[in-house]
Amino acid sequence: FMGTGKSAVARAFAGKYGMQELEMDEQIVREEGMTIAEIFAGKGEEYFRGLETGLLMRVCSRKGMLVSCGGGVPLREENVEWMRRSGKIVLLTAEPQTILERVKDSTVRPLLNGHMDAPYIEGLMERRREYYEEAADYIVSTDGKSVEEVAGEIWRCVTEGGRS
């Protein structure tokens, strides 16, 4: 989910463990020449979700790559299948209030525009929870932890197995 630390943790993890990292939202912005908010406003959410699927299909064949997915990626079963075929899926979680604190000053989250409050975030998270948990090989909470601590927990999960 947005604000759980996916991008920051992915960069730290990839750097520490020698992997190539791709942040999907950043790549889509580069390829489209528009912000995500502009893509949503001008072309719609479904168009954006198609861009996510296309990018995921292109990168899932690469080895040694860590992909930081946008929060909507696991909502499409075909995306989850692509991810499962190419590696392990780690779900980062945080409480709604934590997410609100992390994103409250952001203007680049179209799904939260006009809804920057914990109850709305909690509702959106609840609607997505089943998709996220069903896709995940590992679940790691980011509440109250540094980026480095979360990266270390992910490493332990992937190398030792089990859920954090």
N, C-alpha and C positions, 0 to 999 in steps of 0.2 A: 504494500500500500504506500501511497505517497507519504513522504515525511518519516519513513522508518529508517532512513539512512542508507538506502541501496547504493546510491552513487558514491558517497564518501567511503563506505565500507568496501565496495568493489575496487575502487582505486587503491585503497590501503592493502587489501588482500592481494590483488594482482601484483603490486609492487613488492610486497614482502615475500611472496611465493613464486615470483618470476613468471607470471602469466601475462598474456596480452589481455587488455580489458577493453570492452566496448560498452558504452552507455547508450542504450537504444534511443532515448529521447534526444540526446545531443546529436547523434548520427542522423536522425530524421530531420532535425532542424537544419543541419548542414546540407543534406541532400535536397530538401525542399526550398531552402532559402527563406523560410518563414518560421516564426515562433510557433510553438504548439498552440498557443491561444489563437494565433492568426489562422492556423490550419483548421482548428475547430470552428472558428467564426466563418471562415470563407468556404471551406469545403466539407465541413461536418465531421462528427465523431466517427461515423462509419468509414469514411475515407481514411482518417487517421489510423483506425484499427487495421485497415487493409495494408497501410504502410508498415505497421508493426509486424504483421504476419510476413510480408515480403522480405523485410530485413531479417527477421528471425530465420527464415528459410535459407537465406544467403549465408548467414554466419554459422549456422549449426553444423556445417560440414568441417569447420576449422577445428583443429586440435589445440589444446592448451590455452583455450580462450575462456575468459570469464565474461559473461554477458549480464549486464545490469538491465533488467527489463522494466518497462513501465508497468504501473499497477494494473492496467487493463489487459495485459498480455495473457494471463492465465484464464481469462474469461472465455477464450476460444479454445475448444478442445483440440483443434488442429495445432495450435501453438504449443499446448502442453505435450502433445505427441512428439513434435519436433524437439522440444527440450529434453524429453525423456530419452529419446534415441541418441542424444549427443552428450549427455552428462547428468550431473546431479542437480536437483532443484532445491535451493535453500530459500525458505520463506523468512523474511525479517518481519517482526511484529513490534508494535508499540501501542500503548494505551491512547485512546482518542485525545486526552488532554496533552499528552506528550507530543502527539502529531500536531495539534493546534499550536503549541508553543513553537514548534520547529518551522511551521509554514505560515504563521499568522501575518507576516509581512510580505509574503510572496504574491506577485501578481501574474505568475506564469502557470497557475493551476486552474484550468478552465472549469473543472468539475466543482471547484470550491468557490468560484466567483459568486458573490452574493450569499454565500453559505459558510462563512468563516466562523464556525462555532462547533463546539465539541459534540452536541447532540446530532447535528447533521453528519459530521465525520463518523460518529459511532454507527449511525444508520447505514451509511455507505459501506463502511467496513463490514457490517453484519450481512449486507446483501452479497458481498464478495467472499466472505469467510469460507463457505463450503468449497468454492472453486479453488481458493488458495490452499486450503488444508489438504484437499484431495490431490492437488498437483505436487505438493511438497514432499521431498525426501527427508528434509530436516527443517526444523522450526527453531529460530533463535530470536529471543526477545532483545530489543535494543534499549529498553527503558533503563535509564540510570547508568548506562555503560558508555565507555569511550569507543571510538571507532576501532582502535587497536584491540580492545577487549572483545568486541564483536567479531572481528576478523579472526582472533585466536580461537573463539568458540566455534566458528565455522570450520576452521582447520581441524579442530578436535573431532567435530561431528563427522566430517568427510573421511578423516583417517582412522577414526576409532569406531565410527558408526553410532547410531542412536540419535535421539532427539535431545536438544538442549532445553 
